[in-house]
Amino acid sequence: MHDIVLKIHQRCNLACDYCYVYETVDQSWRDRPAAMPQDVWEAAVDAIGRHAAAHGSRGVRVILHGGEPLLFGTERIGALTTRLRGAVPDTCAVEVGMQTNGVLLTERRLDALRPHGIAFGVSIDGVPEVHDAHRVTRSGRGSFAAAARALDLLRRPEHRASYAGILCTVSAGTDPIACYEQLLAFDPPTVDLLLPHANWQHPPQRPHDDARTAYADWLIAVFDRWYSGGETRIRLFEDVISLLLGGGSRSEQIGLSPAAVVVIESDGAIEQVDALKSAYPGACATGLDIRHDELDRVLDDPGVIARQLGLAALSDTCRACPVHPVCGAGHYAHRFRPGQGFHNPSVYCADLRKLIEHVHGRLSEDVRRRVAGQVTGA
């Protein structure tokens, strides 16, 4: 496993309307402890250390997640990361990240956590009116101002090393360039653009019935601006370009790379990536517990095995599609259809194909121009 997600706090101080943890079919969070108990997080970090030693890992990435992970408390987060760094061999580098909504990320907390080397990713969905339409407090108030304050703190020179980037969920039908420019205003080192978690049973919202490729249209507008300017890194676009050029992908959203993420829930359950909660109750479950089972055991789970098959896991429809080596049928969770499981194209199939073909066209035109210029210069 390259990435290990620790669900250190199971509750959240926001009530985002598209959240796959609280607003979709799997409601297992209700039966789990709000905060990860000490015996669970100690068992988790010790197991990570044994896993790294057994495999001679040169590096491991641990993401502190929730809910809202800052609800776990600064002192406990510090104790966890200290034990984690001591648990792995000296030859293994530990990268600790945290995905937060930013509401609780104050200067005091940043100062307290800086010695622990945590890189913070902040979730923000572009301009205030879009963000505040979806990412609200329990009382229904928008959270843009609080997230913006957190990002302004991370931009400061003294905190810049703790700034991992921005996560933005795409909202089709909104102004993509206004969103992109708002994100750029926070000077992010990287941006992750995520498609809302949806599937064939619960399809994504589109602006109108004819908007079959509304998400592609949104992404293409941002891609063209980004491709011409290159003001920051956008992982989705970089991965599409890499795959088109014969390279690999770092994202679960695209490509055929094996899944390398495992989640440890607040009760100790070892599970698959938690986006699968959007498919059906128990879709993430493996039946394993970090207090009793080693991390390697998750590799024997049928669901995990299926996600390592690459091309062999694709439906006939996908394998017949010319862009399947790049698309890879999209995010695994987006393939689900009742009665057929995950052996389907992505519910975003038309969007992904349109985006990939557009990027291919831009790259091909650049190559033709470069070759023509070299021939003319010769």
C-alpha positions in Angstrom: 0.0 0.0 0.0 1.3 3.4 -0.9 -1.4 5.5 0.7 -3.0 4.8 4.1 -6.0 6.8 5.1 -6.7 7.1 8.9 -10.2 8.2 9.7 -9.2 9.8 13.0 -12.5 11.6 13.4 -15.8 10.2 12.1 -17.9 13.4 12.5 -17.8 16.7 10.6 -18.6 20.3 11.5 -20.0 20.9 8.0 -23.1 19.3 6.2 -22.0 19.4 2.6 -24.9 18.2 0.4 -22.8 16.0 -1.8 -20.8 14.2 0.9 -20.3 10.5 0.1 -19.9 9.7 3.8 -23.0 11.3 5.3 -25.4 11.9 2.4 -25.3 8.6 0.5 -26.5 5.0 1.0 -23.8 3.7 3.4 -24.5 5.1 6.9 -21.9 3.0 8.7 -20.4 6.2 10.3 -23.3 6.2 12.7 -22.1 3.0 14.4 -18.5 4.0 14.7 -16.8 6.0 17.5 -16.6 9.8 16.7 -12.9 9.9 17.5 -10.5 7.1 16.8 -9.7 5.6 20.3 -6.1 5.5 21.4 -5.7 1.7 21.2 -6.9 1.9 17.6 -4.6 4.6 16.4 -1.7 3.1 18.2 -2.4 -0.3 16.6 -2.7 1.4 13.2 0.6 3.3 13.3 2.4 0.2 14.6 0.9 -1.9 11.8 2.1 0.7 9.3 5.6 0.5 10.8 5.6 -3.3 10.5 4.3 -3.1 6.9 7.0 -0.7 5.9 9.7 -2.8 7.5 8.5 -6.1 6.0 8.4 -4.6 2.5 11.6 -2.5 2.7 9.5 0.6 1.9 11.5 3.7 1.1 8.4 5.9 1.8 4.8 5.7 3.0 2.1 8.3 2.9 -0.5 8.6 5.6 -3.5 10.8 5.2 -5.4 12.0 8.3 -9.0 12.2 7.3 -12.6 12.4 8.5 -15.2 13.7 8.8 -13.2 16.7 9.8 -9.8 15.5 11.2 -9.0 18.7 13.1 -11.9 17.7 15.5 -9.5 15.0 16.7 -7.5 17.7 18.6 -4.1 19.2 18.1 -2.5 17.3 21.0 -3.7 13.8 19.8 -2.7 14.6 16.2 0.8 15.4 17.4 1.0 12.3 19.5 -0.2 10.1 16.6 2.3 11.6 14.1 5.2 11.3 16.6 4.5 7.6 17.2 4.1 7.1 13.4 7.5 8.5 12.6 9.0 6.4 15.3 7.3 3.2 14.1 8.8 3.1 10.6 12.4 2.1 9.9 14.9 5.0 9.6 15.2 4.3 5.9 11.5 4.9 5.2 10.4 8.5 4.7 7.0 9.3 6.1 4.7 11.8 4.4 1.8 12.9 6.5 -1.1 14.8 4.9 -4.5 16.0 6.1 -7.6 16.8 4.2 -9.6 19.5 6.0 -12.5 21.8 5.2 -10.3 24.6 6.7 -12.9 25.9 9.2 -10.8 25.0 12.2 -7.4 25.6 10.7 -6.1 28.6 12.7 -2.7 30.1 13.0 -2.4 28.6 16.5 -3.1 25.1 15.2 -0.7 25.6 12.3 2.1 26.7 14.7 1.4 23.7 17.0 1.4 21.2 14.2 4.3 22.6 12.1 6.9 20.5 14.0 5.0 17.4 12.9 5.5 18.0 9.2 1.8 17.7 8.2 0.8 19.0 4.7 -2.7 20.3 4.6 -5.1 20.1 1.7 -8.1 22.3 1.9 -11.5 21.6 0.3 -13.0 24.7 -1.4 -15.3 24.7 -4.4 -14.4 27.9 -6.2 -16.3 31.2 -5.9 -18.3 32.0 -2.7 -21.8 31.5 -4.2 -21.0 28.1 -5.5 -19.1 26.9 -2.5 -21.7 28.2 0.0 -24.5 26.6 -2.0 -23.1 23.1 -1.1 -20.6 23.3 1.8 -22.6 24.6 4.7 -22.5 24.5 8.5 -25.0 22.5 10.5 -27.1 25.7 10.8 -27.0 26.2 7.0 -24.4 29.0 6.8 -21.8 29.0 4.1 -18.2 28.1 4.9 -16.3 29.9 2.1 -15.0 32.7 4.3 -13.6 30.2 6.9 -11.9 28.1 4.2 -10.5 31.2 2.5 -9.0 32.3 5.9 -7.3 29.0 6.2 -5.9 29.2 2.7 -4.6 32.7 3.3 -2.8 31.4 6.3 -1.2 28.6 4.3 0.0 31.0 1.7 2.1 32.9 4.2 5.9 32.2 4.0 6.0 30.8 7.5 3.3 28.2 6.7 3.9 27.6 3.0 5.8 24.3 3.6 2.5 23.0 5.1 0.4 23.9 2.1 -0.4 20.7 0.1 -3.0 22.2 -2.2 -6.7 22.6 -2.9 -9.4 20.0 -3.5 -12.4 21.3 -5.6 -15.5 19.3 -6.5 -16.7 20.2 -10.0 -20.1 21.8 -10.2 -21.3 21.5 -13.8 -23.4 24.4 -15.0 -21.4 27.0 -13.1 -18.7 29.3 -14.5 -15.5 27.2 -14.8 -13.1 30.1 -15.4 -14.5 32.1 -12.5 -13.9 28.9 -10.3 -10.4 28.4 -11.7 -9.4 32.1 -11.1 -10.7 32.0 -7.6 -8.6 28.9 -6.9 -5.6 30.6 -8.4 -6.1 33.5 -6.1 -5.1 31.2 -3.2 -1.8 30.5 -4.9 -2.1 26.7 -4.5 0.9 24.4 -5.2 -1.5 21.9 -6.7 -5.3 21.5 -7.4 -7.3 18.4 -7.5 -10.5 18.7 -9.5 -12.9 15.9 -8.5 -16.1 14.7 -10.2 -18.9 14.3 -7.7 -19.2 10.7 -6.5 -22.2 9.2 -8.5 -23.1 5.9 -10.2 -25.7 4.4 -12.6 -28.2 4.1 -9.7 -27.6 7.6 -8.5 -26.4 9.6 -11.5 -24.7 13.0 -11.2 -26.8 16.1 -11.3 -26.6 17.9 -14.7 -27.8 21.5 -15.4 -30.5 20.3 -17.8 -31.6 17.1 -19.6 -29.5 17.7 -22.7 -26.3 18.4 -20.8 -24.8 14.9 -21.5 -21.2 16.2 -21.3 -21.7 19.1 -18.9 -18.8 17.9 -16.7 -16.5 17.6 -19.7 -17.5 21.0 -21.0 -16.6 22.5 -17.6 -13.3 20.7 -17.4 -12.3 21.5 -21.0 -12.8 25.2 -20.4 -10.5 25.0 -17.4 -8.0 22.8 -19.2 -7.7 25.2 -22.1 -7.0 28.1 -19.7 -4.6 26.0 -17.7 -2.8 24.5 -20.7 -2.1 28.0 -22.0 -1.1 29.5 -18.7 0.2 26.7 -16.5 -0.2 28.7 -13.3 -0.4 25.7 -11.0 -0.4 21.9 -11.2 -3.8 20.1 -11.8 -3.4 16.4 -11.2 -6.3 15.2 -13.4 -5.0 17.1 -16.5 -1.4 16.1 -15.8 -2.5 12.4 -15.6 -4.5 12.6 -18.8 -1.4 14.0 -20.6 0.9 11.4 -19.0 -1.4 8.5 -20.1 -1.7 9.9 -23.6 2.1 10.0 -23.8 2.4 6.4 -22.6 3.1 7.2 -18.9 1.1 6.4 -15.8 -1.5 7.9 -13.5 -1.3 9.0 -9.9 -5.1 9.3 -9.5 -8.0 6.9 -9.0 -10.1 9.0 -11.4 -8.4 7.8 -14.5 -6.1 5.2 -15.9 -5.5 1.5 -15.3 -3.0 1.6 -12.4 -3.8 -0.8 -9.5 -5.4 0.7 -6.5 -2.9 1.4 -3.7 -5.1 3.0 -1.0 -6.4 1.4 2.2 -8.6 3.1 4.8 -8.6 2.5 8.5 -11.8 3.6 10.0 -12.2 5.1 13.5 -13.3 1.7 14.9 -10.2 -0.1 13.5 -12.0 -1.6 10.4 -9.6 -2.0 7.5 -11.5 -1.0 4.3 -11.2 -0.2 0.7 -11.2 3.5 -0.5 -14.2 5.1 1.2 -15.6 6.6 -2.1 -17.2 3.2 -2.5 -19.7 4.2 0.2 -21.6 6.0 -2.5 -22.4 2.6 -4.2 -24.1 0.5 -1.5 -23.9 -0.2 2.2 -20.8 -2.3 3.0 -19.1 -1.8 -0.3 -15.9 -0.8 1.4 -15.9 -3.6 4.0 -13.2 -6.3 4.2 -14.0 -7.8 7.6 -10.5 -7.0 8.8 -9.5 -5.1 11.9 -6.2 -3.3 12.4 -6.0 -4.5 16.0 -5.9 -8.1 14.9 -4.9 -8.2 11.2 -1.8 -7.1 9.3 -2.3 -4.7 6.5 -1.1 -7.3 3.9 -4.3 -9.4 4.6 -6.4 -6.8 2.8 -4.7 -7.9 -0.5 -6.7 -11.2 -0.2 -10.0 -9.4 -0.2 -12.0 -10.1 -3.4 -12.9 -6.5 -3.8 -9.3 -5.4 -3.5 -8.2 -8.1 -5.9 -10.8 -6.9 -8.5 -9.3 -3.4 -8.3 -5.8 -4.7 -9.1 -6.8 -6.3 -12.4 -6.5 -3.2 -14.6 -7.6 -4.0 -18.2 -9.1 -7.4 -17.1 -11.6 -5.6 -14.8 -13.1 -3.5 -17.7 -16.4 -4.3 -19.3 -16.5 -5.3 -23.0 -17.9 -1.8 -23.8 -14.9 -0.2 -22.2 -12.4 -2.5 -23.9 -13.9 -1.7 -27.3 -13.5 2.0 -26.7 -10.4 3.6 -28.2 -9.7 5.8 -25.2 -9.8 3.0 -22.6 -6.0 2.9 -21.9 -6.3 6.5 -20.7 -9.8 6.5 -19.3 -9.6 3.1 -17.5 -13.4 3.3 -17.0 -12.9 6.2 -14.7 -13.2 6.0 -10.9 -14.2 2.5 -9.7 -17.0 3.9 -7.6 -18.6 5.6 -10.6 -19.0 2.3 -12.4 -21.6 0.8 -10.0 -24.9 -0.4 -11.3 -27.3 -2.6 -9.2 -27.3 -6.2 -10.4 -24.1 -5.7 -12.4 -21.7 -4.5 -9.7 -18.7 -2.5 -11.0 -18.3 -4.2 -14.4 -19.6 -1.2 -16.3 -18.4 2.0 -17.9 -18.2 5.0 -15.7 -21.4 7.0 -15.3 -19.2 9.9 -16.6 -18.3 7.9 -19.7 -19.3 10.5 -22.2 -17.6 13.2 -20.2 -14.4 11.4 -19.9 -14.2 10.5 -23.5 -14.9 14.1 -24.6 -12.2 15.4 -22.2 -9.6 12.9 -23.3 -10.2 13.4 -27.0 -10.0 17.2 -26.5 -6.7 16.9 -24.6 -5.4 14.5 -27.3 -6.3 17.0 -30.0 -4.5 19.8 -28.2 -1.4 17.7 -27.8 -1.4 16.5 -31.4 -1.7 20.0 -32.7 1.3 21.1 -30.6 3.3 18.1 -31.9 2.4 19.0 -35.5 3.4 22.6 -35.0 6.7 21.6 -33.4 7.5 19.2 -36.1 6.6 21.7 -38.8 8.8 24.3 -37.1 11.7 22.0 -37.0 11.3 21.1 -40.7 11.1 24.7 -41.6 14.1 25.6 -39.5 16.1 22.8 -41.1 
